[in-house]
Amino acid sequence: MVRLGAALLLLAAPLPAPAQDATIGVAENDPEMRAAVAKARAGLPVFFGHATAPSPGEGGFLIKFDLIPEAPAEFAWAEIVSHQGDVSIARLANAPRDPRFAKGQQVTVRDGQVIDWAYWRDGTMQGGATMRVLISRMKPEEARAMLDRFGW
């Protein structure tokens, strides 16, 4: 099982930060999640265009990637500090389970490691393909709360 849902609640800020952010286990071969990752990766060039030259009302540019590429995977969100070529410098936006990392820690992420992206535009979350899959699997009341927070 792969944990693709790391820090789903983080993006719904402002919420009190737990010691570790909620995760949702997803099988590595899950067809919906694989499709979501493919969709997100296809949109990376447009995302990075916005991240490097945001339009008015845009901000909070985040990428989701595997923090520890060896098994088991731990996917985390990080806020873009800079992006050049195929490398992002970003700050971890959630509290990882792996004790070698901490929320706020700066990391280097290659574009090929990114499985999702998200950002805010005028109060509505853009992107978040993997989050949409995870939200669809939540209890209806929890899902509605998340959808409302993201403006979906």
N, C-alpha and C positions, 0 to 999 in steps of 0.2 A: 504494500500500500504506500502511496506517495501522498505527502501532505501538501496539497496545492492550495489550501485555504488559509494559509497563515495570514494573520492580521486583517481579516475581513472587517472586524469591528473598528480597527484603527482608523480606517478611512472615513468612518462615520463621525469623527470627532465633532464636537468636544465631548469626550467621555473620559472618566477616570482611567488612568493607565494601569492595567493589571501587571503583576510581576512578569507574566508571560501572556502573550496575546492568544486568543482562541484560534484553534486550528480545526480543520475539517479534513478527515482522511478521504482520499479519492484513489481508486485503483489506477495504476499506471496506464492501463490500456482502456480507460474509460472513454468511449467514443465522443460524448458531448464535450468533455474536457479537452480531448485532443483537437476537436474542431475549434474550440474557443482559443486554444493556444495558436493554432494555425492562423486564425483570423487576426489575432493580436499581432503576431509576427509580420503578417502581410501589411499591417498598418504602421509599422515602426517608422518608415521614412517620413510619413506625414506627421506622426507624433513628434519625432525629433525636430522637425521643422517648426512646430509650435513651441517646443521646449526651448529652442535656441533663439527664437524670435517671437515671443508671445504677443498675441493681439490683445487689445484692451479687454479686460474682464477675464483673462486666462491666468491660471497660476496653479501651484501645488502639483507640479509634474512628478509623477511617480512611475517607477518601473518595478516589476516583480521578477525575481530570479531565484535560482537555487543557490542558497548561501553556502552550502557544503556539497559540492558536486558528487562526492562519494556517497554510497548508500548508508543510511536512508536519507533521502532528500529532505531538505528543509527550505521551503520557499518563503521569501521575505519581500516586503516592500521597502523601497528606498527612494528618497526624494532627490531628484537631479540637482546637483550643484553646478556641473558643467558637462558638456558633451562635445567631443571633437573626434573626427574620424569615426571609428567604430568603438570608442571607449567613453563610458560615462563615469564621472566621479559623482558619488551619491552618498547620502547619509541614511543609515538604517532608520526606518520610520516605525518599526515595531520591535518588541522585545523578543529576540530569538531564544529558542530552547537551548541551542548550543552555547555553553558558557564562555567560549572563546570570543563571542561577539556580544555587543550591547547596543541598545537603542541609542541613536545619535552617532554611532561610530561611522567614520568615513570608509567607504569601500570603492573598489574599482570593478566595473562590470562591463564586459564586452557585449556588443549588440547580440551576438549569437547565444548569449546566456539568458536573454530577456524572454519571458514567456507571456507577459502581459504589461500593460501600461494604462495609466489613467491620469486625468487632470480635470481641474474645475474650469468651467466656462460659464460666467454669469450665474453662479450658484447651482449648476447642474454638472454632475460628474460625466465626463466623456470617457469612452473606452471601457475598461473593466470587464473584458470578455469573460475571464475566468470567474470574476465575482458574480456575474449574472447567472452562470451555471450553479454556483454554490447557493445563491439566494433562492433559486428555483427549487432547491432541495430542503429549504428550511420550513419550519412550521409556518402556516399562513400569517399569523400575527407578527412573528419575527421578520418574515420576508417583507411584509407591508411596511414595517418600521424602517428597514434598510432601504427599500425602494424610495420611501419618502425622504430619507436623509440624503440620498444621492440625487434627488430630483427626477427619478425615473417613474 
